[in-house]
Amino acid sequence: MNQLKHVLSHPNTLTMCRIAAIPIVVLLLSFPNRVCTFTAAIFFSAAAITDFLDGFFARRRGLVSNLGKILDPLADKLLVSSAFIMLVSHRWVPAWIVCIIIGRELAVTGLRCVIAGTGEDISASNLGKYKTGFQIACLIPLLAHYPYFGINFHGIGYALLWGALIMTVWSGADYFIRFRKFFQT
């Protein structure tokens, strides 16, 4: 039991759990009813919590690795992008917003790969962390979609979506400005 606890608290294991949750969320969202969307929001929330936990355990136990620095943000982007794509497929969010969000994620991931090859620090900036927080905060109620307990979850998520869009653009611009030296020839 103690060994299982140790394995489940290893940062890269938690990151892999986040990736493993993606097909479950996608499958649940393939059946857009109250039970499946609420369950998808729960799975997404649990996966999102592992984003905090893997960083916490990595820093606390000195297990920060280059693999983790690449895998962790990739897992975030896969989870968030998959959820947004499923929301677009149901026409619950505008496709143009999701295109901007996913486009930023791909562009920054590409930039981070270039930076990683130079040996510079590729850790997420504070703006990037806030961006991820806003995206997760908007996605949970958007995934739940239906009203529960008299609360309009979709409306709450849609309002938070605008904050996520602003933070996504802002943090992406910040990343490219900070590393503009890589574009100079």
DRENDO-1510 file (C-alpha; in Angstrom, 1 decimal, always signed):
<recs>
REC; n; res; u; v; w
REC; 1; MET; +0.0; +0.0; +0.0 .
REC; 2; ASN; +2.8; +2.4; +0.9 .
REC; 3; GLN; +4.5; +1.7; -2.4 .
REC; 4; LEU; +1.3; +2.4; -4.3 .
REC; 5; LYS; +1.0; +5.7; -2.4 .
REC; 6; HIS; +4.6; +6.5; -3.5 .
REC; 7; VAL; +4.0; +5.7; -7.1 .
REC; 8; LEU; +0.8; +7.7; -7.2 .
REC; 9; SER; +2.5; +10.7; -5.7 .
REC; 10; HIS; +5.3; +10.7; -8.3 .
REC; 11; PRO; +5.0; +13.8; -10.5 .
REC; 12; ASN; +5.3; +12.0; -13.8 .
REC; 13; THR; +2.8; +9.3; -12.8 .
REC; 14; LEU; +0.3; +12.1; -11.9 .
REC; 15; THR; +0.9; +13.7; -15.3 .
REC; 16; MET; +0.3; +10.4; -17.0 .
REC; 17; CYS; -3.0; +10.0; -15.1 .
REC; 18; ARG; -4.0; +13.4; -16.4 .
REC; 19; ILE; -3.3; +12.2; -20.0 .
REC; 20; ALA; -5.3; +8.9; -19.3 .
REC; 21; ALA; -8.3; +11.0; -18.2 .
REC; 22; ILE; -8.6; +12.6; -21.6 .
REC; 23; PRO; -10.3; +9.7; -23.4 .
REC; 24; ILE; -12.7; +9.2; -20.5 .
REC; 25; VAL; -13.7; +12.9; -20.7 .
REC; 26; VAL; -14.1; +12.7; -24.5 .
REC; 27; LEU; -16.1; +9.5; -24.3 .
REC; 28; LEU; -18.5; +11.0; -21.6 .
REC; 29; LEU; -18.9; +14.1; -23.7 .
REC; 30; SER; -19.9; +12.0; -26.7 .
REC; 31; PHE; -23.2; +11.5; -24.9 .
REC; 32; PRO; -24.3; +15.0; -23.9 .
REC; 33; ASN; -26.8; +14.3; -21.2 .
REC; 34; ARG; -27.0; +15.6; -17.6 .
REC; 35; VAL; -25.3; +12.5; -16.1 .
REC; 36; CYS; -22.5; +12.2; -18.6 .
REC; 37; THR; -21.6; +15.9; -18.7 .
REC; 38; PHE; -21.6; +16.2; -14.9 .
REC; 39; THR; -19.4; +13.0; -14.7 .
REC; 40; ALA; -17.1; +14.5; -17.4 .
REC; 41; ALA; -16.8; +17.7; -15.4 .
REC; 42; ILE; -15.8; +15.6; -12.3 .
REC; 43; PHE; -13.2; +13.6; -14.2 .
REC; 44; PHE; -11.8; +16.8; -15.8 .
REC; 45; SER; -11.7; +18.4; -12.3 .
REC; 46; ALA; -9.8; +15.4; -10.8 .
REC; 47; ALA; -7.4; +15.5; -13.8 .
REC; 48; ALA; -6.9; +19.2; -13.3 .
REC; 49; ILE; -6.1; +18.7; -9.6 .
REC; 50; THR; -3.2; +16.5; -10.7 .
REC; 51; ASP; -1.7; +19.5; -12.4 .
REC; 52; PHE; -1.2; +21.2; -9.1 .
REC; 53; LEU; -0.2; +18.0; -7.3 .
REC; 54; ASP; +2.5; +17.0; -9.8 .
REC; 55; GLY; +4.2; +20.4; -9.5 .
REC; 56; PHE; +3.9; +20.3; -5.7 .
REC; 57; PHE; +5.5; +16.8; -5.4 .
REC; 58; ALA; +8.2; +17.6; -8.0 .
REC; 59; ARG; +9.4; +20.7; -6.1 .
REC; 60; ARG; +8.9; +19.2; -2.6 .
REC; 61; ARG; +10.8; +16.0; -3.4 .
REC; 62; GLY; +13.4; +17.5; -5.7 .
REC; 63; LEU; +12.0; +15.4; -8.6 .
REC; 64; VAL; +11.9; +18.2; -11.2 .
REC; 65; SER; +13.0; +16.7; -14.5 .
REC; 66; ASN; +13.3; +17.8; -18.1 .
REC; 67; LEU; +10.8; +15.1; -19.0 .
REC; 68; GLY; +8.4; +16.6; -16.5 .
REC; 69; LYS; +9.0; +20.1; -17.7 .
REC; 70; ILE; +7.9; +19.0; -21.2 .
REC; 71; LEU; +5.3; +16.4; -20.3 .
REC; 72; ASP; +3.4; +18.5; -17.7 .
REC; 73; PRO; +2.4; +21.4; -20.0 .
REC; 74; LEU; +1.8; +18.9; -22.8 .
REC; 75; ALA; -0.7; +17.0; -20.6 .
REC; 76; ASP; -2.4; +20.3; -19.7 .
REC; 77; LYS; -2.7; +21.3; -23.4 .
REC; 78; LEU; -4.1; +17.9; -24.4 .
REC; 79; LEU; -6.6; +17.9; -21.6 .
REC; 80; VAL; -7.8; +21.5; -22.2 .
REC; 81; SER; -7.8; +21.3; -26.0 .
REC; 82; SER; -9.7; +18.0; -26.0 .
REC; 83; ALA; -12.4; +19.5; -23.7 .
REC; 84; PHE; -12.7; +22.7; -25.8 .
REC; 85; ILE; -13.0; +20.7; -29.0 .
REC; 86; MET; -15.8; +18.6; -27.5 .
REC; 87; LEU; -17.6; +21.8; -26.4 .
REC; 88; VAL; -17.3; +23.2; -29.9 .
REC; 89; SER; -18.7; +19.9; -31.4 .
REC; 90; HIS; -21.8; +20.5; -29.3 .
REC; 91; ARG; -21.9; +24.2; -30.2 .
REC; 92; TRP; -21.6; +25.2; -26.5 .
REC; 93; VAL; -18.7; +27.6; -27.1 .
REC; 94; PRO; -17.7; +29.6; -30.2 .
REC; 95; ALA; -15.2; +27.8; -32.4 .
REC; 96; TRP; -13.2; +31.1; -33.0 .
REC; 97; ILE; -12.4; +31.4; -29.3 .
REC; 98; VAL; -11.3; +27.8; -29.2 .
REC; 99; CYS; -9.1; +28.3; -32.3 .
REC; 100; ILE; -7.4; +31.2; -30.6 .
REC; 101; ILE; -6.8; +29.2; -27.4 .
REC; 102; ILE; -5.5; +26.1; -29.1 .
REC; 103; GLY; -3.5; +28.1; -31.6 .
REC; 104; ARG; -1.8; +29.9; -28.7 .
REC; 105; GLU; -1.1; +26.6; -27.0 .
REC; 106; LEU; +0.5; +25.1; -30.1 .
REC; 107; ALA; +2.6; +28.2; -30.8 .
REC; 108; VAL; +3.9; +28.4; -27.2 .
REC; 109; THR; +4.6; +24.7; -27.2 .
REC; 110; GLY; +6.7; +25.1; -30.4 .
REC; 111; LEU; +8.5; +28.0; -28.9 .
REC; 112; ARG; +9.2; +26.0; -25.7 .
REC; 113; CYS; +10.7; +23.2; -27.8 .
REC; 114; VAL; +13.1; +25.7; -29.4 .
REC; 115; ILE; +14.0; +27.2; -26.0 .
REC; 116; ALA; +14.5; +23.7; -24.5 .
REC; 117; GLY; +17.2; +23.0; -27.1 .
REC; 118; THR; +19.2; +26.0; -25.9 .
REC; 119; GLY; +19.3; +24.9; -22.3 .
REC; 120; GLU; +17.3; +27.9; -21.0 .
REC; 121; ASP; +14.6; +27.5; -18.4 .
REC; 122; ILE; +11.3; +26.5; -20.0 .
REC; 123; SER; +9.2; +26.5; -16.9 .
REC; 124; ALA; +5.8; +28.1; -17.1 .
REC; 125; SER; +5.5; +31.8; -16.3 .
REC; 126; ASN; +3.1; +33.0; -13.6 .
REC; 127; LEU; +0.9; +34.4; -16.4 .
REC; 128; GLY; +0.9; +30.9; -18.0 .
REC; 129; LYS; -0.1; +29.4; -14.7 .
REC; 130; TYR; -2.9; +32.0; -14.3 .
REC; 131; LYS; -4.0; +31.3; -17.9 .
REC; 132; THR; -4.2; +27.6; -17.1 .
REC; 133; GLY; -6.2; +28.4; -14.0 .
REC; 134; PHE; -8.7; +30.5; -15.9 .
REC; 135; GLN; -9.1; +27.8; -18.6 .
REC; 136; ILE; -9.8; +25.1; -16.0 .
REC; 137; ALA; -12.1; +27.4; -14.1 .
REC; 138; CYS; -14.2; +28.1; -17.2 .
REC; 139; LEU; -14.1; +24.5; -18.5 .
REC; 140; ILE; -15.5; +22.8; -15.4 .
REC; 141; PRO; -18.9; +24.6; -15.5 .
REC; 142; LEU; -18.9; +24.5; -19.3 .
REC; 143; LEU; -18.5; +20.8; -19.3 .
REC; 144; ALA; -21.2; +20.3; -16.7 .
REC; 145; HIS; -23.3; +22.5; -19.1 .
REC; 146; TYR; -26.8; +21.9; -17.7 .
REC; 147; PRO; -28.3; +23.7; -14.7 .
REC; 148; TYR; -27.9; +21.9; -11.4 .
REC; 149; PHE; -29.3; +23.0; -8.1 .
REC; 150; GLY; -30.7; +26.1; -9.8 .
REC; 151; ILE; -27.3; +27.2; -10.9 .
REC; 152; ASN; -26.7; +28.1; -14.5 .
REC; 153; PHE; -23.3; +26.3; -14.9 .
REC; 154; HIS; -23.0; +27.0; -18.6 .
REC; 155; GLY; -23.6; +30.7; -18.0 .
REC; 156; ILE; -20.9; +30.8; -15.4 .
REC; 157; GLY; -18.5; +28.9; -17.6 .
REC; 158; TYR; -19.2; +31.2; -20.5 .
REC; 159; ALA; -18.5; +34.3; -18.5 .
REC; 160; LEU; -15.2; +32.8; -17.3 .
REC; 161; LEU; -14.4; +31.9; -20.9 .
REC; 162; TRP; -13.8; +35.5; -21.7 .
REC; 163; GLY; -11.3; +35.8; -18.9 .
REC; 164; ALA; -9.6; +32.7; -20.1 .
REC; 165; LEU; -9.4; +34.1; -23.6 .
REC; 166; ILE; -7.8; +37.3; -22.4 .
REC; 167; MET; -5.3; +35.5; -20.2 .
REC; 168; THR; -4.5; +33.1; -23.0 .
REC; 169; VAL; -3.7; +35.9; -25.5 .
REC; 170; TRP; -1.9; +38.0; -22.8 .
REC; 171; SER; +0.3; +35.1; -21.6 .
REC; 172; GLY; +1.1; +34.0; -25.2 .
REC; 173; ALA; +2.1; +37.5; -26.2 .
REC; 174; ASP; +4.3; +37.7; -23.0 .
REC; 175; TYR; +6.0; +34.4; -23.8 .
REC; 176; PHE; +6.9; +35.6; -27.4 .
REC; 177; ILE; +8.0; +39.0; -26.2 .
REC; 178; ARG; +10.2; +37.4; -23.5 .
REC; 179; PHE; +11.9; +35.1; -25.9 .
REC; 180; ARG; +11.9; +37.4; -29.0 .
REC; 181; LYS; +15.7; +36.9; -29.2 .
REC; 182; PHE; +15.0; +33.5; -30.8 .
REC; 183; PHE; +13.4; +35.2; -33.8 .
REC; 184; GLN; +16.3; +37.5; -34.6 .
REC; 185; THR; +18.7; +36.2; -37.2 .
</recs>
